Amino acid sequence: MNEETRGDDGMATVEYALVTVAAAGFAGLLVVILKSDEVRGLLMGILRGALGA
């Protein structure tokens, strides 16, 4: 292995790991937001309006 590519070993794995951690954090934040009563009421209003109920 030459010196030019040696520093990049494992970079794709690190990038995937960082994206996975960020996605998990974002999903956790969405769960917290969606559990709030205000957001739940807003979403239910949107669904009722879309379904014509």
Sequence and secondary structure as in RCSB ss.txt:
>XXXX:A:sequence
MNEETRGDDGMATVEYALVTVAAAGFAGLLVVILKSDEVRGLLMGILRGALGA
>XXXX:A:secstr
  HHHHTTTTHHHHHHHHHHHHHHHHHHHHHHHHTSHHHHHHHHHHHHHHHT 
